[in-house]
Amino acid sequence: MFKSRILAAGLVLTGGAMVAAVLGTAGPAAAAPEPPETTLRVPATDDTYVSSARPGQNFGDSPKLAAGWVSGDTKSIYLKFTVDPLPPNTAVSGAQLTLTTDGATGAVPLTLERLSGTSWTQKTLTAGTAPAVGLQVAKVIPAADARAVTFDLGTTVTGPGVYAFALTSAVTEAVTRFLSSENGLRGPLLTLRLNRCVLGIKLVPSCHVLWGAAAGGFTTMPRDKALKDWETASGRTATVFHTYHLGDELFPTASEIAMASDAQHPRVLMTNWKVDYGTTWAAVARGDVDKRIDRLADYLNAKYTDRFFLVIHHEPENDVVASAGSGMTAGDFAAMFRHTVKRLRGKGVHNAVSVMAYMGNERWMAQPWWRDLYPGDDVVDWIGLDSYVNSQPGAYHYGTFTTILDRAPTRSAEGIYAWATTEHRYVPFMLAEWGVYHSLSRTDDKSRIYNTVLGDLSQHPAVKAMLYFDTAKDDQGDRDISIQTSSADLAAFRGVAADPGFTVALD
């Protein structure tokens, strides 16, 4: 899983204990209604307490749990919960832990701490074998007559797994008692709030990460067949189907629409369009190809009204001619992008979600004109990055998945991910293209890098979509970016693709 934030799919049946689900409805968000919220209640799989005065005694069968300090005897409560796979297309949005009191609490401060050790059981735990406590999760001073005490766990519980806690009180000559799981559903209860992962008006998933690909690059294979073959190889259907068009080509094509409309495997379309093909950015900005833009607008209005990603002239850094009057300056690009988006919107095209896709190469980011490329938050719906990592040890751009996201002009400068998520933090971020490559003359281990993807991705939570670019030979003629270089590489990639954190509902 993406470690701290990606969840599994399936039904929650925790350790044989009962789990209740209650459906509700969340309030509206700024851009689109929030998805329905589900509440899952998970009883403790193990709960007990320990006594410092009786370090070898086990209290696992006790109907009571005790925390406090009396006459030199410190009592601490230990709780463990096993969260099984969650319902499909859902993610944890919050969690609470509730304990029912056994008598008055006395309004004493109670501290809940996370345990790193989870191998203990209530049948064997004693003060002498209790695991060390970890970080404090929450602290509560309940009302003196409280019938229950609830701790807000924040982001402590993030998905399937085993979660263990210790509950303590530092107050002298006072013990707080709660009902244990021997009392059935009146015992400790972990309540998870789940949001269903769906797409918003700008195709931003409410949780999880959109998974997609462009396959068969630089070959004559039809792109729909190439993607289906890639999906079979990778083990997951792409949520986003990435294609490329230029100039007067009309899109989406019939085959692309068929892919998006597949009843069994619906997909969101993403198209890169070089609207300036055959001319310059400046020419587009001054209206010289408005007929081209209008023709596409008429086609879209008549043929395709579903929302799709529109990348306008991806990787512009490679094409900048910085000299004034070239028609291809960074400012010309920004003006071209703005004009194209506004012209389409003015012609009634409101289903095109615009993407500004950078190369994110260090040498381009160091250029004085690099920031001038950005067209403005009012016309950019997503910021995209096309970036790759080399699997050859010691070679240019050798590294891990993070290498793709954190490239910077110098070691002291911020990388493109940091730039996008600070200066344009309200614009969602995607990997419009990513991949792992090696030279055709070599066979290097890609699996090592694939094995870093999920962990590194968890450290970059602003990534909301990632689309692999798969080709056995790239436009530079010496790079293999395919996922099937070896059986080990493919197995590692399939492990990434299988993560349930890429599951997003399109309905």
C-alpha positions as CSV (number, residue, x, y, z in Angstrom):
1,M,0.0,0.0,0.0
2,F,1.1,3.7,-0.3
3,K,2.0,3.2,3.4
4,S,0.2,5.8,5.4
5,R,-2.6,6.7,3.0
6,I,-3.6,4.0,0.6
7,L,-6.2,1.5,1.5
8,A,-7.3,-2.0,0.5
9,A,-10.5,-3.0,-1.1
10,G,-13.1,-5.6,0.1
11,L,-15.5,-6.2,2.9
12,V,-14.5,-5.4,6.5
13,L,-14.9,-8.4,8.8
14,T,-12.5,-7.7,11.6
15,G,-10.9,-10.7,13.3
16,G,-14.2,-12.5,13.3
17,A,-15.8,-9.7,15.2
18,M,-18.9,-7.9,14.1
19,V,-18.5,-4.7,12.0
20,A,-21.5,-2.4,11.5
21,A,-21.7,-0.1,8.6
22,V,-24.0,2.9,8.6
23,L,-24.5,5.0,5.4
24,G,-24.8,8.7,5.5
25,T,-24.3,11.8,3.3
26,A,-21.6,14.4,3.6
27,G,-22.1,18.1,2.9
28,P,-21.1,19.9,-0.3
29,A,-17.5,20.8,-1.2
30,A,-16.4,24.0,-2.9
31,A,-16.2,22.4,-6.4
32,A,-18.5,19.4,-6.3
33,P,-20.6,17.4,-3.8
34,E,-18.6,15.2,-1.5
35,P,-19.1,11.5,-1.9
36,P,-21.3,9.5,0.5
37,E,-19.7,8.7,3.8
38,T,-19.7,5.3,5.3
39,T,-19.1,4.5,9.0
40,L,-17.4,1.3,9.9
41,R,-17.3,0.1,13.6
42,V,-14.5,-2.2,14.5
43,P,-14.5,-3.9,18.0
44,A,-11.2,-4.7,19.7
45,T,-9.6,-8.0,18.8
46,D,-7.6,-7.8,22.0
47,D,-8.0,-5.7,25.1
48,T,-6.6,-6.0,28.6
49,Y,-4.8,-4.1,31.3
50,V,-1.6,-4.6,33.3
51,S,-0.6,-3.9,36.9
52,S,2.9,-2.8,37.9
53,A,2.3,-4.3,41.4
54,R,1.6,-7.7,39.8
55,P,4.0,-7.8,36.8
56,G,3.5,-11.4,36.0
57,Q,-0.3,-11.5,36.2
58,N,-2.5,-11.5,33.1
59,F,-6.0,-9.8,33.2
60,G,-7.1,-10.8,29.7
61,D,-10.3,-12.4,30.8
62,S,-11.4,-9.5,33.0
63,P,-14.7,-7.7,32.1
64,K,-13.0,-4.5,33.2
65,L,-10.1,-2.3,32.0
66,A,-8.3,-0.1,34.4
67,A,-5.9,2.9,34.0
68,G,-4.5,5.0,36.8
69,W,-2.2,4.9,39.9
70,V,-3.1,3.9,43.4
71,S,-0.7,3.2,46.3
72,G,2.3,2.8,44.0
73,D,0.4,0.4,41.6
74,T,0.3,1.7,38.0
75,K,-2.4,0.3,35.8
76,S,-2.4,0.7,32.0
77,I,-4.9,-0.4,29.4
78,Y,-3.8,-2.1,26.2
79,L,-6.0,-2.2,23.1
80,K,-5.6,-3.8,19.7
81,F,-7.8,-3.5,16.6
82,T,-7.5,-5.4,13.3
83,V,-8.9,-3.5,10.3
84,D,-9.5,-5.8,7.4
85,P,-9.8,-4.6,3.7
86,L,-12.2,-1.8,3.2
87,P,-15.1,-1.6,0.8
88,P,-14.1,-0.9,-2.8
89,N,-13.4,2.8,-3.8
90,T,-13.2,4.0,-0.2
91,A,-10.6,5.7,1.9
92,V,-10.4,6.6,5.6
93,S,-11.3,10.2,6.3
94,G,-11.2,10.0,10.1
95,A,-11.3,7.7,13.1
96,Q,-12.4,7.7,16.7
97,L,-11.8,5.3,19.6
98,T,-14.7,5.0,22.2
99,L,-14.7,3.2,25.5
100,T,-17.7,2.8,27.8
101,T,-17.1,3.7,31.4
102,D,-17.7,1.4,34.3
103,G,-18.8,3.9,36.9
104,A,-17.6,7.5,37.3
105,T,-14.4,8.6,35.5
106,G,-13.6,11.3,38.1
107,A,-12.7,13.8,35.3
108,V,-9.1,12.6,35.3
109,P,-6.8,13.2,32.3
110,L,-6.4,10.2,30.0
111,T,-3.6,9.8,27.5
112,L,-3.8,7.5,24.4
113,E,-0.5,6.4,22.8
114,R,0.2,4.4,19.7
115,L,2.1,1.1,20.2
116,S,4.7,-0.1,17.6
117,G,4.5,-3.6,19.0
118,T,1.3,-5.5,17.9
119,S,2.3,-9.2,18.4
120,W,0.9,-9.4,21.9
121,T,-2.5,-10.9,22.8
122,Q,-4.8,-10.3,25.7
123,K,-4.4,-13.9,26.9
124,T,-0.6,-13.5,27.5
125,L,0.1,-9.8,28.1
126,T,1.5,-8.8,31.5
127,A,3.3,-5.7,32.8
128,G,6.5,-7.6,32.4
129,T,5.9,-8.3,28.7
130,A,4.0,-5.2,27.7
131,P,5.5,-3.4,24.6
132,A,7.0,0.1,24.8
133,V,4.6,2.9,24.2
134,G,5.0,5.2,21.2
135,L,3.8,8.6,20.2
136,Q,0.9,10.3,22.0
137,V,-2.2,10.2,19.8
138,A,-4.8,12.0,21.9
139,K,-5.4,13.3,25.4
140,V,-8.9,13.7,27.0
141,I,-10.3,15.0,30.3
142,P,-13.8,13.5,30.4
143,A,-16.7,14.8,32.4
144,A,-16.9,13.4,35.9
145,D,-20.2,11.6,35.0
146,A,-19.3,10.6,31.4
147,R,-20.8,7.3,30.3
148,A,-18.2,7.0,27.5
149,V,-14.9,8.5,26.6
150,T,-14.0,9.2,22.9
151,F,-10.6,9.9,21.5
152,D,-10.2,11.5,18.1
153,L,-7.4,9.6,16.3
154,G,-7.0,12.0,13.5
155,T,-4.9,10.4,10.7
156,T,-3.5,7.6,12.9
157,V,-5.7,4.9,11.3
158,T,-5.3,5.0,7.6
159,G,-6.4,1.7,6.2
160,P,-6.2,-2.0,6.7
161,G,-3.8,-3.2,9.3
162,V,-3.3,-3.9,13.0
163,Y,-3.4,-0.9,15.3
164,A,-2.4,-1.1,19.0
165,F,-2.7,1.6,21.7
166,A,-2.0,2.1,25.4
167,L,-4.3,4.1,27.6
168,T,-2.7,5.7,30.7
169,S,-3.5,8.2,33.5
170,A,-0.8,10.0,35.5
171,V,-3.2,11.1,38.2
172,T,-2.3,9.7,41.7
173,E,-4.7,7.8,43.8
174,A,-7.3,7.4,41.1
175,V,-8.2,4.7,38.7
176,T,-10.6,5.0,35.7
177,R,-12.4,1.8,34.7
178,F,-14.0,0.8,31.4
179,L,-15.9,-2.2,30.1
180,S,-13.7,-4.7,28.1
181,S,-14.7,-6.7,25.0
182,E,-16.0,-9.4,27.4
183,N,-19.1,-7.2,27.5
184,G,-19.7,-7.6,23.7
185,L,-20.4,-4.4,21.8
186,R,-20.1,-2.3,24.9
187,G,-16.4,-2.9,24.8
188,P,-13.8,-0.7,23.1
189,L,-14.9,0.4,19.6
190,L,-12.9,1.8,16.8
191,T,-15.1,3.9,14.4
192,L,-13.8,4.7,10.9
193,R,-15.3,7.3,8.6
194,L,-14.9,6.4,5.0
195,N,-15.3,8.5,1.9
196,R,-16.1,6.8,-1.4
197,C,-13.4,7.7,-4.0
198,V,-15.1,9.4,-6.9
199,L,-14.2,12.0,-9.5
200,G,-15.1,15.7,-9.0
201,I,-16.0,18.2,-11.6
202,K,-12.3,18.7,-12.6
203,L,-11.7,15.0,-12.6
204,V,-9.9,15.2,-9.2
205,P,-10.4,12.0,-7.2
206,S,-11.9,12.6,-3.7
207,C,-9.3,10.0,-2.5
208,H,-6.8,7.6,-3.9
209,V,-4.8,8.2,-7.1
210,L,-6.0,7.9,-10.8
211,W,-4.1,5.2,-12.6
212,G,-3.5,5.4,-16.4
213,A,-1.2,4.9,-19.3
214,A,-0.2,5.6,-22.8
215,A,1.0,2.4,-24.5
216,G,2.5,1.4,-27.8
217,G,4.4,4.7,-28.2
218,F,6.4,5.1,-31.4
219,T,4.9,2.0,-32.9
220,T,2.2,1.4,-35.5
221,M,0.0,-0.6,-33.1
222,P,-3.5,1.0,-32.6
223,R,-3.4,2.8,-29.3
224,D,-6.6,1.1,-28.0
225,K,-5.1,-2.4,-28.6
226,A,-1.8,-1.4,-27.1
227,L,-3.4,-0.2,-24.0
228,K,-5.5,-3.3,-23.6
229,D,-2.4,-5.4,-24.0
230,W,-0.6,-3.3,-21.4
231,E,-3.6,-3.6,-19.0
232,T,-3.4,-7.4,-19.3
233,A,0.3,-7.4,-18.7
234,S,0.2,-5.0,-15.7
235,G,-2.9,-6.7,-14.2
236,R,-5.0,-3.5,-13.8
237,T,-7.4,-1.6,-16.1
238,A,-6.3,1.9,-16.7
239,T,-8.7,4.5,-15.4
240,V,-7.2,7.1,-17.8
241,F,-6.4,6.3,-21.5
242,H,-3.7,8.7,-22.7
243,T,-3.5,9.5,-26.4
244,Y,-1.8,12.2,-28.6
245,H,-3.1,14.4,-31.4
246,L,-1.9,17.4,-33.3
247,G,-3.0,20.2,-35.6
248,D,-6.3,19.6,-37.4
249,E,-6.9,16.1,-36.1
250,L,-10.3,15.7,-34.4
251,F,-10.6,13.9,-31.2
252,P,-11.6,11.8,-29.5
253,T,-11.7,9.3,-32.3
254,A,-14.3,6.6,-32.5
255,S,-11.9,4.0,-31.0
256,E,-11.0,6.4,-28.2
257,I,-14.7,7.0,-27.5
258,A,-15.3,3.2,-27.5
259,M,-12.5,2.8,-24.9
260,A,-14.1,5.5,-22.7
261,S,-17.6,4.0,-23.1
262,D,-16.6,0.3,-22.4
263,A,-19.3,-0.9,-20.1
264,Q,-17.0,-3.4,-18.3
265,H,-14.0,-1.1,-18.1
266,P,-14.9,2.6,-18.5
267,R,-12.0,5.0,-18.8
268,V,-11.4,8.7,-18.7
269,L,-9.7,10.1,-21.9
270,M,-6.6,12.2,-21.8
271,T,-5.4,13.8,-25.0
272,N,-2.2,15.8,-25.7
273,W,-2.9,18.3,-28.5
274,K,-0.4,20.4,-30.3
275,V,-2.8,23.1,-31.5
276,D,0.1,25.1,-32.9
277,Y,1.2,22.3,-35.2
278,G,2.6,23.9,-38.4
279,T,2.8,27.4,-37.0
280,T,3.9,29.2,-33.8
281,W,2.6,29.8,-30.3
282,A,2.4,33.5,-31.1
283,A,0.3,32.8,-34.2
284,V,-2.2,30.8,-32.1
285,A,-2.4,33.5,-29.5
286,R,-3.2,36.2,-32.0
287,G,-6.0,34.0,-33.5
288,D,-4.4,32.7,-36.7
289,V,-5.7,29.2,-36.1
290,D,-9.0,30.0,-34.6
291,K,-10.7,28.0,-37.3
292,R,-8.8,24.9,-36.1
293,I,-9.9,25.5,-32.5
294,D,-13.5,26.2,-33.5
295,R,-13.7,23.1,-35.7
296,L,-12.6,21.0,-32.7
297,A,-15.1,22.8,-30.5
298,D,-17.9,22.0,-32.9
299,Y,-16.8,18.4,-33.0
300,L,-16.7,18.0,-29.3
301,N,-20.1,19.7,-28.8
302,A,-21.6,17.2,-31.3
303,K,-19.7,14.0,-30.5
304,Y,-18.3,14.0,-27.0
305,T,-19.6,15.8,-23.9
306,D,-18.0,13.6,-21.2
307,R,-15.2,15.2,-19.2
308,F,-11.7,14.5,-20.4
309,F,-8.2,15.8,-19.8
310,L,-6.8,18.1,-22.5
311,V,-3.0,18.6,-22.4
312,I,-2.1,21.6,-24.6
313,H,1.4,21.2,-26.2
314,H,3.1,19.1,-23.6
315,E,6.7,19.6,-22.6
316,P,7.0,23.1,-24.1
317,E,10.5,23.7,-22.6
318,N,12.0,21.7,-25.4
319,D,10.5,24.1,-28.0
320,V,11.2,27.5,-26.5
321,V,13.1,29.9,-28.6
322,A,14.0,32.7,-26.1
323,S,14.8,35.4,-28.7
324,A,12.2,38.1,-28.9
325,G,10.0,37.9,-32.0
326,S,10.6,34.1,-32.5
327,G,6.9,33.4,-31.8
328,M,8.1,30.6,-29.5
329,T,9.1,32.4,-26.3
330,A,7.9,31.2,-22.9
331,G,5.5,34.2,-22.9
332,D,4.2,33.2,-26.3
333,F,3.4,29.7,-25.0
334,A,1.5,31.1,-22.0
335,A,-0.5,33.3,-24.3
336,M,-1.2,30.4,-26.7
337,F,-2.4,28.2,-23.9
338,R,-4.7,30.9,-22.5
339,H,-6.1,31.7,-25.9
340,T,-6.9,28.1,-26.7
341,V,-8.6,27.4,-23.4
342,K,-10.6,30.6,-23.5
343,R,-11.6,30.1,-27.1
344,L,-12.8,26.5,-26.4
345,R,-14.8,27.7,-23.4
346,G,-16.3,30.5,-25.4
347,K,-17.5,28.0,-27.9
348,G,-19.3,26.0,-25.3
349,V,-16.7,23.4,-24.6
350,H,-16.8,22.9,-20.8
351,N,-15.9,19.2,-20.6
352,A,-12.2,19.8,-21.4
353,V,-10.1,19.7,-18.2
354,S,-6.9,21.6,-19.1
355,V,-3.5,20.3,-18.2
356,M,-0.2,22.2,-18.3
357,A,2.5,19.4,-18.7
358,Y,6.1,20.3,-18.0
359,M,9.3,18.3,-18.6
360,G,10.6,19.2,-15.2
361,N,14.2,18.9,-16.4
362,E,16.8,20.7,-14.2
363,R,18.4,22.6,-17.0
364,W,15.1,24.0,-18.2
365,M,14.1,24.9,-14.7
366,A,17.3,26.9,-14.4
367,Q,16.4,29.1,-17.4
368,P,15.3,32.7,-16.6
369,W,12.2,32.2,-18.8
370,W,11.0,28.9,-17.1
371,R,8.4,30.5,-14.8
372,D,7.0,32.6,-17.7
373,L,5.6,29.4,-19.3
374,Y,2.8,29.2,-16.7
375,P,-0.5,30.4,-18.3
376,G,-2.3,31.2,-15.0
377,D,-4.5,29.3,-12.5
378,D,-7.7,30.5,-14.2
379,V,-6.9,28.5,-17.3
380,V,-4.9,25.6,-15.8
381,D,-7.0,22.9,-14.2
382,W,-4.1,20.5,-13.5
383,I,-0.3,20.8,-13.5
384,G,1.3,17.8,-15.1
385,L,4.8,16.5,-15.1
386,D,6.4,14.2,-17.8
387,S,9.4,12.7,-16.1
388,Y,11.4,9.5,-16.1
389,V,14.1,7.7,-14.0
390,N,17.1,5.8,-15.3
391,S,17.6,2.3,-14.0
392,Q,21.3,2.3,-14.9
393,P,23.4,2.7,-11.7
394,G,25.4,5.9,-11.6
395,A,23.9,7.2,-14.9
396,Y,22.1,10.5,-15.5
397,H,18.8,10.5,-13.6
398,Y,19.5,7.3,-11.8
399,G,17.5,7.1,-8.6
400,T,14.2,6.1,-7.1
401,F,10.6,7.2,-7.8
402,T,11.2,10.4,-5.8
403,T,13.9,11.3,-8.4
404,I,11.1,11.9,-10.9
405,L,9.3,14.3,-8.6
406,D,12.0,16.3,-6.8
407,R,14.3,17.4,-9.6
408,A,15.6,20.9,-9.2
409,P,18.1,23.3,-11.0
410,T,20.5,23.0,-8.0
411,R,20.5,21.0,-4.8
412,S,19.5,24.0,-2.8
413,A,16.6,24.9,-5.1
414,E,13.1,23.6,-4.8
415,G,12.0,20.8,-7.1
416,I,9.1,20.9,-9.5
417,Y,6.8,19.1,-7.2
418,A,7.6,21.5,-4.4
419,W,7.1,24.5,-6.8
420,A,3.8,23.2,-8.0
421,T,2.4,22.4,-4.6
422,T,3.5,25.7,-3.0
423,E,3.1,28.3,-5.6
424,H,0.0,26.7,-7.1
425,R,-1.2,24.6,-4.2
426,Y,-4.9,24.8,-5.3
427,V,-4.2,23.3,-8.7
428,P,-4.1,19.4,-8.6
429,F,-0.9,17.7,-9.6
430,M,-0.3,14.7,-11.9
431,L,2.4,12.6,-13.5
432,A,1.1,13.0,-17.0
433,E,3.9,10.7,-18.1
434,W,6.3,8.6,-16.0
435,G,8.4,5.6,-16.5
436,V,11.6,3.7,-15.8
437,Y,14.0,3.3,-18.6
438,H,17.4,1.8,-19.6
439,S,19.5,1.9,-22.7
440,L,18.6,-0.7,-25.4
441,S,22.2,-1.9,-25.1
442,R,21.8,-2.8,-21.5
443,T,19.5,-4.8,-19.2
444,D,19.3,-3.0,-15.9
445,D,17.1,-3.8,-12.9
446,K,13.9,-1.7,-13.1
447,S,12.2,-3.7,-10.3
448,R,14.4,-1.9,-7.7
449,I,12.8,1.4,-8.7
450,Y,9.3,0.0,-9.1
451,N,9.7,-1.2,-5.5
452,T,10.1,2.4,-4.3
453,V,7.0,3.8,-6.0
454,L,4.4,3.2,-3.3
455,G,6.6,4.3,-0.4
456,D,7.8,7.4,-2.2
457,L,4.3,8.2,-3.4
458,S,3.1,8.3,0.2
459,Q,5.6,11.1,0.8
460,H,4.1,13.1,-2.1
461,P,0.4,13.3,-1.3
462,A,-0.4,16.0,-3.8
463,V,0.0,13.5,-6.7
464,K,-3.6,12.8,-7.8
465,A,-3.0,10.9,-11.0
466,M,-0.1,9.0,-12.6
467,L,0.1,7.7,-16.2
468,Y,2.8,5.4,-17.4
469,F,4.3,5.9,-20.8
470,D,5.1,2.4,-22.1
471,T,7.3,1.9,-25.2
472,A,10.1,-0.5,-26.0
473,K,11.9,2.2,-28.0
474,D,11.5,5.9,-27.4
475,D,11.8,9.0,-29.7
476,Q,15.5,9.2,-28.8
477,G,16.0,5.7,-30.1
478,D,17.9,4.3,-27.2
479,R,15.5,3.9,-24.3
480,D,13.4,1.0,-23.3
481,I,10.5,2.3,-21.1
482,S,8.4,-0.9,-21.2
483,I,7.3,-2.7,-18.1
484,Q,8.1,-6.1,-19.5
485,T,11.9,-6.0,-19.8
486,S,12.2,-9.0,-17.5
487,S,9.9,-11.2,-15.5
488,A,11.3,-9.6,-12.3
489,D,10.6,-6.1,-13.6
490,L,7.0,-7.1,-14.6
491,A,6.3,-8.8,-11.3
492,A,7.4,-5.6,-9.4
493,F,5.3,-3.4,-11.6
494,R,2.3,-5.6,-11.2
495,G,2.8,-5.3,-7.5
496,V,2.5,-1.5,-7.8
497,A,-0.5,-1.7,-10.1
498,A,-2.3,-4.1,-7.7
499,D,-2.3,-1.5,-4.9
500,P,-6.0,-0.7,-4.1
501,G,-5.0,2.9,-3.7
502,F,-5.4,3.3,-7.4
503,T,-9.1,2.3,-7.3
504,V,-11.4,5.2,-8.2
505,A,-15.0,4.9,-9.2
506,L,-16.0,6.6,-12.4
507,D,-19.8,6.4,-11.9
